[in-house]
């Protein structure tokens, strides 16, 4: 499955799985261990594992912190009223 198809699958089926997938992919691209990410975010490694498996959905605040650790920006979605 290509990365684009994989993202679409996760995004369409479950927000927690999609977020977890994106965290895992981004962390792996930066060759960062789960322990290192957990330490830099101030959480336990087990929480990172749960996020990456789609079993936990991190807060926006934690996602913003993770984006900063990854050298990215977290942009809020555009809502249509």
WODA-V176264 format. One record per pair of residues at least 12 apart in sequence whose C-alpha atoms are under 10 Angstrom apart, sorted by the first residue. I is the first residue (numbers start at 1). J is the second residue. D is the distance in Angstrom with one decimal. If there is no record, write none. Layout:
i: [I;I]
j: [J;J]
d: [D;D]
//
This chain:
i: [3;6;6;7;7;7;10;10;14;15;15;16;16;16;16;16;16;16;16;16;17;17;17;17;17;17;17;18;18;18;18;18;19;19;19;19;19;19;19;19;20;20;20;20;20;20;20;20;20;20;20;21;21;21;21;22;22;23;23;23;23;23;23;23;23;23;24;24;24;24;24;25;26;26;26;26;27;27;27;29;30;32;33;34;34;34;34;34;35;35;37;37;37;38;40;40;40;41;41;41;41;41;41;42;42;43;60;60;61]
j: [25;18;21;19;21;22;22;54;54;54;57;50;51;52;53;54;55;56;57;58;51;52;53;54;55;56;57;51;52;53;54;57;51;52;53;54;56;57;58;63;48;49;50;51;52;53;54;55;56;57;58;51;52;53;54;51;52;37;48;51;52;53;63;66;67;70;48;49;51;52;53;52;66;67;70;72;66;69;70;70;70;70;45;46;47;48;49;52;48;49;66;69;70;66;65;66;69;62;63;65;66;68;69;62;65;62;74;76;74]
d: [9.8;9.1;9.1;9.6;8.0;8.1;9.5;9.7;8.2;8.1;8.0;9.7;7.3;8.5;8.2;4.6;6.8;6.5;5.2;8.5;8.0;7.3;6.5;4.0;7.5;8.7;8.5;9.8;8.9;9.5;7.3;9.8;7.6;7.5;9.3;7.3;9.4;7.4;8.5;9.2;8.6;8.7;8.1;5.0;3.8;5.9;5.2;8.3;8.2;7.8;9.1;8.5;5.8;7.5;7.6;10.0;8.1;10.0;8.8;7.9;6.4;9.9;9.1;8.3;9.2;9.5;8.9;9.0;8.7;5.7;8.8;9.2;9.9;9.4;7.4;9.9;9.5;9.6;7.5;9.7;7.7;9.5;9.5;8.7;9.5;6.5;7.4;9.6;8.4;9.7;8.0;8.0;9.3;9.5;8.8;8.4;7.3;7.3;9.4;6.7;6.7;9.9;8.0;9.4;9.8;9.5;9.0;9.5;10.0]
//
